Amino acid sequence: MLRAAYWLSAAVYLPLGVLLYFFPTNLSQLLSVSPLWLARLSGALLTAWGGLMIAAAYRPDSVTRYGLAAANLLALATLVPAVLRGNLGLISVPLLVIAGVLGVAGLLALAGGVRRG
């Protein structure tokens, strides 16, 4: 179960990180996102986090699973209020899906137990 939590997290963080890192300028102007450097920085961080999740999925342990669970559940707690506010428009459904996947991965990480050698 712990490996599934890592893989689900990587499946969310890596594409999202790459998307944010290579965010097209014309799309950012359309969405009125002015500080493009912030999106690129967050994209770089999410890409690195996704890579870390893939690496950790090969040898999960009981210590780092709490970091994975905390990161996923904090991301869930950040995304859900923004979606529930209802002013995000068309992006609300994808964000709700991402929040759901992160919530499931966070709970799987908590329930993962100790890895047996």
N, CA, C and O atoms as a GROMACS GRO file, in nm:
protein
  468
    1MET      N    1   0.081  -0.119   0.000
    1MET     CA    2   0.000   0.000   0.000
    1MET      C    3   0.086   0.126   0.000
    1MET      O    4   0.051   0.226  -0.062
    2LEU      N    5   0.198   0.119   0.070
    2LEU     CA    6   0.286   0.235   0.076
    2LEU      C    7   0.344   0.268  -0.061
    2LEU      O    8   0.357   0.384  -0.099
    3ARG      N    9   0.379   0.164  -0.136
    3ARG     CA   10   0.430   0.187  -0.271
    3ARG      C   11   0.324   0.254  -0.358
    3ARG      O   12   0.355   0.342  -0.438
    4ALA      N   13   0.201   0.213  -0.343
    4ALA     CA   14   0.091   0.275  -0.419
    4ALA      C   15   0.076   0.422  -0.385
    4ALA      O   16   0.049   0.504  -0.472
    5ALA      N   17   0.094   0.456  -0.258
    5ALA     CA   18   0.086   0.596  -0.217
    5ALA      C   19   0.196   0.678  -0.283
    5ALA      O   20   0.172   0.791  -0.328
    6TYR      N   21   0.317   0.623  -0.288
    6TYR     CA   22   0.427   0.693  -0.354
    6TYR      C   23   0.400   0.708  -0.504
    6TYR      O   24   0.421   0.816  -0.561
    7TRP      N   25   0.354   0.603  -0.568
    7TRP     CA   26   0.330   0.610  -0.712
    7TRP      C   27   0.216   0.705  -0.744
    7TRP      O   28   0.224   0.780  -0.842
    8LEU      N   29   0.110   0.704  -0.665
    8LEU     CA   30  -0.001   0.798  -0.688
    8LEU      C   31   0.044   0.942  -0.670
    8LEU      O   32   0.004   1.030  -0.745
    9SER      N   33   0.127   0.965  -0.570
    9SER     CA   34   0.179   1.100  -0.547
    9SER      C   35   0.267   1.145  -0.663
    9SER      O   36   0.256   1.257  -0.710
   10ALA      N   37   0.354   1.055  -0.707
   10ALA     CA   38   0.441   1.089  -0.820
   10ALA      C   39   0.359   1.116  -0.946
   10ALA      O   40   0.394   1.203  -1.025
   11ALA      N   41   0.251   1.040  -0.964
   11ALA     CA   42   0.166   1.060  -1.082
   11ALA      C   43   0.099   1.196  -1.082
   11ALA      O   44   0.062   1.248  -1.187
   12VAL      N   45   0.082   1.255  -0.965
   12VAL     CA   46   0.024   1.390  -0.956
   12VAL      C   47   0.133   1.496  -0.961
   12VAL      O   48   0.122   1.591  -1.039
   13TYR      N   49   0.238   1.481  -0.879
   13TYR     CA   50   0.338   1.586  -0.866
   13TYR      C   51   0.424   1.604  -0.991
   13TYR      O   52   0.453   1.718  -1.029
   14LEU      N   53   0.465   1.496  -1.056
   14LEU     CA   54   0.552   1.510  -1.172
   14LEU      C   55   0.483   1.582  -1.289
   14LEU      O   56   0.539   1.680  -1.338
   15PRO      N   57   0.367   1.539  -1.335
   15PRO     CA   58   0.304   1.613  -1.445
   15PRO      C   59   0.268   1.757  -1.408
   15PRO      O   60   0.284   1.848  -1.489
   16LEU      N   61   0.221   1.776  -1.286
   16LEU     CA   62   0.187   1.911  -1.243
   16LEU      C   63   0.311   2.000  -1.238
   16LEU      O   64   0.307   2.116  -1.278
   17GLY      N   65   0.420   1.946  -1.188
   17GLY     CA   66   0.545   2.021  -1.182
   17GLY      C   67   0.597   2.057  -1.320
   17GLY      O   68   0.642   2.170  -1.343
   18VAL      N   69   0.593   1.961  -1.411
   18VAL     CA   70   0.638   1.988  -1.548
   18VAL      C   71   0.547   2.090  -1.615
   18VAL      O   72   0.594   2.180  -1.684
   19LEU      N   73   0.416   2.077  -1.594
   19LEU     CA   74   0.322   2.173  -1.651
   19LEU      C   75   0.349   2.314  -1.599
   19LEU      O   76   0.351   2.410  -1.676
   20LEU      N   77   0.370   2.327  -1.469
   20LEU     CA   78   0.396   2.459  -1.412
   20LEU      C   79   0.532   2.514  -1.455
   20LEU      O   80   0.547   2.634  -1.476
   21TYR      N   81   0.629   2.427  -1.469
   21TYR     CA   82   0.762   2.474  -1.507
   21TYR      C   83   0.764   2.525  -1.651
   21TYR      O   84   0.831   2.624  -1.680
   22PHE      N   85   0.692   2.459  -1.740
   22PHE     CA   86   0.687   2.499  -1.880
   22PHE      C   87   0.556   2.568  -1.915
   22PHE      O   88   0.506   2.555  -2.027
   23PHE      N   89   0.501   2.641  -1.820
   23PHE     CA   90   0.375   2.713  -1.837
   23PHE      C   91   0.390   2.817  -1.948
   23PHE      O   92   0.475   2.905  -1.938
   24PRO      N   93   0.310   2.808  -2.054
   24PRO     CA   94   0.324   2.904  -2.166
   24PRO      C   95   0.291   3.047  -2.122
   24PRO      O   96   0.200   3.069  -2.043
   25THR      N   97   0.367   3.141  -2.175
   25THR     CA   98   0.348   3.281  -2.138
   25THR      C   99   0.212   3.333  -2.181
   25THR      O  100   0.148   3.407  -2.106
   26ASN      N  101   0.167   3.296  -2.300
   26ASN     CA  102   0.036   3.347  -2.346
   26ASN      C  103  -0.077   3.292  -2.261
   26ASN      O  104  -0.178   3.360  -2.241
   27LEU      N  105  -0.063   3.171  -2.210
   27LEU     CA  106  -0.166   3.116  -2.122
   27LEU      C  107  -0.165   3.187  -1.987
   27LEU      O  108  -0.270   3.208  -1.926
   28SER      N  109  -0.046   3.224  -1.939
   28SER     CA  110  -0.040   3.295  -1.812
   28SER      C  111  -0.101   3.435  -1.824
   28SER      O  112  -0.161   3.484  -1.728
   29GLN      N  113  -0.087   3.499  -1.938
   29GLN     CA  114  -0.150   3.628  -1.958
   29GLN      C  115  -0.302   3.614  -1.968
   29GLN      O  116  -0.376   3.699  -1.920
   30LEU      N  117  -0.346   3.505  -2.031
   30LEU     CA  118  -0.489   3.481  -2.041
   30LEU      C  119  -0.550   3.456  -1.903
   30LEU      O  120  -0.661   3.500  -1.875
   31LEU      N  121  -0.476   3.386  -1.816
   31LEU     CA  122  -0.523   3.359  -1.681
   31LEU      C  123  -0.487   3.470  -1.583
   31LEU      O  124  -0.516   3.460  -1.464
   32SER      N  125  -0.424   3.576  -1.632
   32SER     CA  126  -0.379   3.692  -1.554
   32SER      C  127  -0.284   3.654  -1.441
   32SER      O  128  -0.296   3.703  -1.329
   33VAL      N  129  -0.191   3.566  -1.473
   33VAL     CA  130  -0.084   3.529  -1.378
   33VAL      C  131   0.037   3.611  -1.417
   33VAL      O  132   0.102   3.581  -1.517
   34SER      N  133   0.069   3.713  -1.339
   34SER     CA  134   0.179   3.801  -1.376
   34SER      C  135   0.316   3.750  -1.331
   34SER      O  136   0.409   3.754  -1.412
   35PRO      N  137   0.335   3.703  -1.209
   35PRO     CA  138   0.471   3.660  -1.172
   35PRO      C  139   0.500   3.519  -1.224
   35PRO      O  140   0.484   3.420  -1.151
   36LEU      N  141   0.543   3.511  -1.350
   36LEU     CA  142   0.571   3.382  -1.411
   36LEU      C  143   0.685   3.310  -1.341
   36LEU      O  144   0.693   3.187  -1.342
   37TRP      N  145   0.774   3.386  -1.279
   37TRP     CA  146   0.885   3.321  -1.210
   37TRP      C  147   0.835   3.238  -1.093
   37TRP      O  148   0.895   3.136  -1.060
   38LEU      N  149   0.726   3.278  -1.031
   38LEU     CA  150   0.671   3.201  -0.920
   38LEU      C  151   0.616   3.066  -0.969
   38LEU      O  152   0.635   2.964  -0.904
   39ALA      N  153   0.548   3.068  -1.083
   39ALA     CA  154   0.498   2.943  -1.140
   39ALA      C  155   0.612   2.851  -1.180
   39ALA      O  156   0.604   2.730  -1.160
   40ARG      N  157   0.718   2.906  -1.236
   40ARG     CA  158   0.833   2.824  -1.275
   40ARG      C  159   0.905   2.768  -1.152
   40ARG      O  160   0.950   2.654  -1.154
   41LEU      N  161   0.917   2.847  -1.049
   41LEU     CA  162   0.981   2.799  -0.928
   41LEU      C  163   0.900   2.688  -0.863
   41LEU      O  164   0.954   2.586  -0.822
   42SER      N  165   0.770   2.708  -0.855
   42SER     CA  166   0.685   2.603  -0.798
   42SER      C  167   0.686   2.480  -0.887
   42SER      O  168   0.679   2.368  -0.836
   43GLY      N  169   0.695   2.498  -1.018
   43GLY     CA  170   0.706   2.385  -1.109
   43GLY      C  171   0.834   2.307  -1.088
   43GLY      O  172   0.833   2.184  -1.090
   44ALA      N  173   0.945   2.378  -1.067
   44ALA     CA  174   1.072   2.310  -1.040
   44ALA      C  175   1.065   2.231  -0.910
   44ALA      O  176   1.114   2.118  -0.902
   45LEU      N  177   1.005   2.291  -0.808
   45LEU     CA  178   0.994   2.222  -0.679
   45LEU      C  179   0.903   2.099  -0.688
   45LEU      O  180   0.936   1.994  -0.632
   46LEU      N  181   0.790   2.112  -0.756
   46LEU     CA  182   0.700   1.998  -0.770
   46LEU      C  183   0.761   1.887  -0.856
   46LEU      O  184   0.738   1.769  -0.830
   47THR      N  185   0.839   1.925  -0.957
   47THR     CA  186   0.906   1.825  -1.039
   47THR      C  187   1.009   1.749  -0.955
   47THR      O  188   1.019   1.627  -0.965
   48ALA      N  189   1.085   1.822  -0.874
   48ALA     CA  190   1.182   1.756  -0.786
   48ALA      C  191   1.111   1.666  -0.685
   48ALA      O  192   1.158   1.556  -0.656
   49TRP      N  193   1.001   1.711  -0.630
   49TRP     CA  194   0.924   1.631  -0.534
   49TRP      C  195   0.870   1.504  -0.601
   49TRP      O  196   0.872   1.397  -0.540
   50GLY      N  197   0.822   1.517  -0.724
   50GLY     CA  198   0.773   1.400  -0.798
   50GLY      C  199   0.885   1.300  -0.825
   50GLY      O  200   0.864   1.179  -0.815
   51GLY      N  201   1.002   1.350  -0.860
   51GLY     CA  202   1.118   1.261  -0.879
   51GLY      C  203   1.156   1.191  -0.750
   51GLY      O  204   1.191   1.073  -0.752
   52LEU      N  205   1.150   1.262  -0.641
   52LEU     CA  206   1.178   1.202  -0.511
   52LEU      C  207   1.076   1.093  -0.477
   52LEU      O  208   1.112   0.990  -0.420
   53MET      N  209   0.951   1.116  -0.512
   53MET     CA  210   0.849   1.014  -0.486
   53MET      C  211   0.875   0.887  -0.566
   53MET      O  212   0.855   0.776  -0.516
   54ILE      N  213   0.919   0.902  -0.692
   54ILE     CA  214   0.951   0.784  -0.772
   54ILE      C  215   1.068   0.709  -0.711
   54ILE      O  216   1.065   0.586  -0.701
   55ALA      N  217   1.171   0.783  -0.671
   55ALA     CA  218   1.288   0.717  -0.609
   55ALA      C  219   1.250   0.650  -0.479
   55ALA      O  220   1.297   0.539  -0.451
   56ALA      N  221   1.168   0.713  -0.399
   56ALA     CA  222   1.129   0.656  -0.269
   56ALA      C  223   1.033   0.539  -0.285
   56ALA      O  224   1.021   0.456  -0.194
   57ALA      N  225   0.964   0.531  -0.398
   57ALA     CA  226   0.870   0.420  -0.419
   57ALA      C  227   0.942   0.287  -0.430
   57ALA      O  228   0.883   0.182  -0.404
   58TYR      N  229   1.068   0.290  -0.467
   58TYR     CA  230   1.143   0.164  -0.480
   58TYR      C  231   1.186   0.108  -0.345
   58TYR      O  232   1.202  -0.013  -0.331
   59ARG      N  233   1.206   0.196  -0.246
   59ARG     CA  234   1.244   0.150  -0.113
   59ARG      C  235   1.173   0.234  -0.007
   59ARG      O  236   1.237   0.313   0.063
   60PRO      N  237   1.041   0.218   0.004
   60PRO     CA  238   0.968   0.297   0.104
   60PRO      C  239   1.003   0.250   0.245
   60PRO      O  240   1.030   0.132   0.267
   61ASP      N  241   1.002   0.343   0.338
   61ASP     CA  242   1.027   0.306   0.478
   61ASP      C  243   0.923   0.373   0.566
   61ASP      O  244   0.844   0.455   0.521
   62SER      N  245   0.924   0.335   0.691
   62SER     CA  246   0.820   0.383   0.782
   62SER      C  247   0.844   0.525   0.831
   62SER      O  248   0.753   0.586   0.888
   63VAL      N  249   0.962   0.580   0.809
   63VAL     CA  250   0.990   0.715   0.854
   63VAL      C  251   0.943   0.818   0.752
   63VAL      O  252   0.874   0.914   0.787
   64THR      N  253   0.980   0.798   0.626
   64THR     CA  254   0.946   0.897   0.523
   64THR      C  255   0.799   0.894   0.484
   64THR      O  256   0.750   0.987   0.421
   65ARG      N  257   0.729   0.788   0.520
   65ARG     CA  258   0.588   0.784   0.483
   65ARG      C  259   0.509   0.893   0.554
   65ARG      O  260   0.408   0.939   0.501
   66TYR      N  261   0.553   0.934   0.673
   66TYR     CA  262   0.482   1.042   0.741
   66TYR      C  263   0.503   1.176   0.670
   66TYR      O  264   0.413   1.260   0.668
   67GLY      N  265   0.620   1.196   0.612
   67GLY     CA  266   0.642   1.316   0.532
   67GLY      C  267   0.557   1.318   0.407
   67GLY      O  268   0.502   1.422   0.369
   68LEU      N  269   0.545   1.202   0.344
   68LEU     CA  270   0.459   1.189   0.226
   68LEU      C  271   0.314   1.216   0.263
   68LEU      O  272   0.244   1.290   0.195
   69ALA      N  273   0.269   1.155   0.372
   69ALA     CA  274   0.130   1.173   0.415
   69ALA      C  275   0.104   1.320   0.451
   69ALA      O  276   0.001   1.375   0.414
   70ALA      N  277   0.198   1.382   0.523
   70ALA     CA  278   0.179   1.522   0.562
   70ALA      C  279   0.175   1.613   0.439
   70ALA      O  280   0.090   1.702   0.432
   71ALA      N  281   0.264   1.592   0.344
   71ALA     CA  282   0.265   1.676   0.224
   71ALA      C  283   0.136   1.660   0.145
   71ALA      O  284   0.078   1.759   0.100
   72ASN      N  285   0.090   1.537   0.128
   72ASN     CA  286  -0.032   1.514   0.052
   72ASN      C  287  -0.155   1.570   0.122
   72ASN      O  288  -0.241   1.630   0.058
   73LEU      N  289  -0.163   1.551   0.251
   73LEU     CA  290  -0.280   1.600   0.324
   73LEU      C  291  -0.280   1.752   0.337
   73LEU      O  292  -0.386   1.814   0.339
   74LEU      N  293  -0.161   1.813   0.345
   74LEU     CA  294  -0.154   1.960   0.345
   74LEU      C  295  -0.192   2.017   0.209
   74LEU      O  296  -0.259   2.120   0.201
   75ALA      N  297  -0.149   1.951   0.102
   75ALA     CA  298  -0.189   1.995  -0.031
   75ALA      C  299  -0.340   1.982  -0.048
   75ALA      O  300  -0.405   2.068  -0.107
   76LEU      N  301  -0.396   1.873   0.004
   76LEU     CA  302  -0.540   1.854   0.001
   76LEU      C  303  -0.611   1.965   0.078
   76LEU      O  304  -0.710   2.020   0.030
   77ALA      N  305  -0.559   1.999   0.195
   77ALA     CA  306  -0.620   2.104   0.277
   77ALA      C  307  -0.606   2.242   0.212
   77ALA      O  308  -0.683   2.332   0.245
   78THR      N  309  -0.511   2.258   0.123
   78THR     CA  310  -0.496   2.385   0.052
   78THR      C  311  -0.589   2.392  -0.069
   78THR      O  312  -0.646   2.497  -0.097
   79LEU      N  313  -0.602   2.280  -0.140
   79LEU     CA  314  -0.681   2.281  -0.263
   79LEU      C  315  -0.832   2.281  -0.239
   79LEU      O  316  -0.905   2.350  -0.310
   80VAL      N  317  -0.879   2.206  -0.142
   80VAL     CA  318  -1.023   2.190  -0.123
   80VAL      C  319  -1.093   2.323  -0.089
   80VAL      O  320  -1.197   2.351  -0.148
   81PRO      N  321  -1.040   2.406   0.003
   81PRO     CA  322  -1.109   2.534   0.027
   81PRO      C  323  -1.114   2.624  -0.096
   81PRO      O  324  -1.212   2.696  -0.117
   82ALA      N  325  -1.007   2.622  -0.178
   82ALA     CA  326  -1.007   2.703  -0.299
   82ALA      C  327  -1.114   2.656  -0.396
   82ALA      O  328  -1.179   2.737  -0.462
   83VAL      N  329  -1.131   2.525  -0.405
   83VAL     CA  330  -1.235   2.471  -0.495
   83VAL      C  331  -1.374   2.499  -0.440
   83VAL      O  332  -1.465   2.534  -0.516
   84LEU      N  333  -1.390   2.486  -0.310
   84LEU     CA  334  -1.522   2.506  -0.249
   84LEU      C  335  -1.566   2.652  -0.252
   84LEU      O  336  -1.686   2.681  -0.247
   85ARG      N  337  -1.471   2.743  -0.261
   85ARG     CA  338  -1.506   2.884  -0.273
   85ARG      C  339  -1.583   2.911  -0.402
   85ARG      O  340  -1.666   3.001  -0.408
   86GLY      N  341  -1.553   2.832  -0.505
   86GLY     CA  342  -1.632   2.836  -0.626
   86GLY      C  343  -1.598   2.943  -0.726
   86GLY      O  344  -1.674   2.963  -0.821
   87ASN      N  345  -1.487   3.013  -0.710
   87ASN     CA  346  -1.453   3.119  -0.805
   87ASN      C  347  -1.339   3.079  -0.899
   87ASN      O  348  -1.273   3.166  -0.956
   88LEU      N  349  -1.315   2.948  -0.914
   88LEU     CA  350  -1.206   2.903  -1.000
   88LEU      C  351  -1.251   2.869  -1.141
   88LEU      O  352  -1.167   2.856  -1.230
   89GLY      N  353  -1.378   2.856  -1.163
   89GLY     CA  354  -1.430   2.830  -1.298
   89GLY      C  355  -1.405   2.689  -1.346
   89GLY      O  356  -1.434   2.592  -1.276
   90LEU      N  357  -1.351   2.677  -1.467
   90LEU     CA  358  -1.333   2.547  -1.531
   90LEU      C  359  -1.228   2.460  -1.464
   90LEU      O  360  -1.228   2.339  -1.482
   91ILE      N  361  -1.139   2.519  -1.389
   91ILE     CA  362  -1.030   2.444  -1.327
   91ILE      C  363  -1.074   2.376  -1.197
   91ILE      O  364  -0.996   2.301  -1.138
   92SER      N  365  -1.196   2.400  -1.151
   92SER     CA  366  -1.244   2.344  -1.025
   92SER      C  367  -1.248   2.192  -1.026
   92SER      O  368  -1.204   2.129  -0.929
   93VAL      N  369  -1.299   2.133  -1.130
   93VAL     CA  370  -1.311   1.987  -1.136
   93VAL      C  371  -1.174   1.919  -1.139
   93VAL      O  372  -1.153   1.826  -1.062
   94PRO      N  373  -1.079   1.963  -1.225
   94PRO     CA  374  -0.946   1.900  -1.220
   94PRO      C  375  -0.878   1.916  -1.084
   94PRO      O  376  -0.811   1.823  -1.037
   95LEU      N  377  -0.895   2.031  -1.021
   95LEU     CA  378  -0.834   2.050  -0.888
   95LEU      C  379  -0.898   1.960  -0.784
   95LEU      O  380  -0.830   1.910  -0.695
   96LEU      N  381  -1.027   1.938  -0.796
   96LEU     CA  382  -1.095   1.848  -0.704
   96LEU      C  383  -1.048   1.704  -0.724
   96LEU      O  384  -1.033   1.630  -0.627
   97VAL      N  385  -1.026   1.665  -0.847
   97VAL     CA  386  -0.973   1.530  -0.876
   97VAL      C  387  -0.832   1.515  -0.820
   97VAL      O  388  -0.800   1.414  -0.758
   98ILE      N  389  -0.747   1.616  -0.843
   98ILE     CA  390  -0.611   1.613  -0.789
   98ILE      C  391  -0.614   1.606  -0.637
   98ILE      O  392  -0.538   1.530  -0.577
   99ALA      N  393  -0.700   1.685  -0.575
   99ALA     CA  394  -0.712   1.682  -0.429
   99ALA      C  395  -0.758   1.544  -0.381
   99ALA      O  396  -0.710   1.496  -0.279
  100GLY      N  397  -0.848   1.481  -0.454
  100GLY     CA  398  -0.893   1.346  -0.416
  100GLY      C  399  -0.781   1.244  -0.425
  100GLY      O  400  -0.766   1.161  -0.336
  101VAL      N  401  -0.702   1.250  -0.534
  101VAL     CA  402  -0.590   1.156  -0.549
  101VAL      C  403  -0.487   1.178  -0.438
  101VAL      O  404  -0.435   1.082  -0.382
  102LEU      N  405  -0.458   1.304  -0.408
  102LEU     CA  406  -0.361   1.332  -0.302
  102LEU      C  407  -0.413   1.288  -0.166
  102LEU      O  408  -0.336   1.239  -0.083
  103GLY      N  409  -0.542   1.303  -0.142
  103GLY     CA  410  -0.600   1.257  -0.016
  103GLY      C  411  -0.591   1.106  -0.002
  103GLY      O  412  -0.557   1.055   0.105
  104VAL      N  413  -0.623   1.034  -0.110
  104VAL     CA  414  -0.612   0.888  -0.106
  104VAL      C  415  -0.467   0.845  -0.086
  104VAL      O  416  -0.440   0.754  -0.007
  105ALA      N  417  -0.374   0.909  -0.157
  105ALA     CA  418  -0.232   0.875  -0.141
  105ALA      C  419  -0.183   0.906  -0.001
  105ALA      O  420  -0.103   0.831   0.055
  106GLY      N  421  -0.229   1.016   0.058
  106GLY     CA  422  -0.191   1.049   0.196
  106GLY      C  423  -0.243   0.948   0.295
  106GLY      O  424  -0.172   0.908   0.388
  107LEU      N  425  -0.366   0.907   0.278
  107LEU     CA  426  -0.423   0.805   0.368
  107LEU      C  427  -0.357   0.670   0.348
  107LEU      O  428  -0.337   0.596   0.445
  108LEU      N  429  -0.323   0.635   0.224
  108LEU     CA  430  -0.250   0.510   0.199
  108LEU      C  431  -0.113   0.511   0.265
  108LEU      O  432  -0.066   0.409   0.316
  109ALA      N  433  -0.048   0.628   0.264
  109ALA     CA  434   0.083   0.639   0.328
  109ALA      C  435   0.070   0.620   0.479
  109ALA      O  436   0.156   0.556   0.540
  110LEU      N  437  -0.035   0.674   0.538
  110LEU     CA  438  -0.055   0.656   0.682
  110LEU      C  439  -0.087   0.511   0.717
  110LEU      O  440  -0.043   0.460   0.820
  111ALA      N  441  -0.162   0.445   0.631
  111ALA     CA  442  -0.203   0.307   0.657
  111ALA      C  443  -0.101   0.206   0.606
  111ALA      O  444  -0.123   0.085   0.619
  112GLY      N  445   0.009   0.253   0.547
  112GLY     CA  446   0.104   0.164   0.481
  112GLY      C  447   0.175   0.066   0.570
  112GLY      O  448   0.213  -0.042   0.523
  113GLY      N  449   0.194   0.098   0.694
  113GLY     CA  450   0.262   0.006   0.784
  113GLY      C  451   0.413   0.002   0.760
  113GLY      O  452   0.468   0.082   0.685
  114VAL      N  453   0.475  -0.092   0.825
  114VAL     CA  454   0.620  -0.106   0.817
  114VAL      C  455   0.654  -0.198   0.701
  114VAL      O  456   0.590  -0.301   0.680
  115ARG      N  457   0.755  -0.159   0.626
  115ARG     CA  458   0.799  -0.240   0.512
  115ARG      C  459   0.872  -0.362   0.565
  115ARG      O  460   0.957  -0.353   0.654
  116ARG      N  461   0.838  -0.474   0.510
  116ARG     CA  462   0.901  -0.600   0.552
  116ARG      C  463   1.008  -0.636   0.451
  116ARG      O  464   0.982  -0.640   0.330
  117GLY      N  465   1.130  -0.663   0.500
  117GLY     CA  466   1.247  -0.688   0.418
  117GLY      C  467   1.237  -0.806   0.336
  117GLY      O  468   1.330  -0.839   0.262
   0.00000   0.00000   0.00000
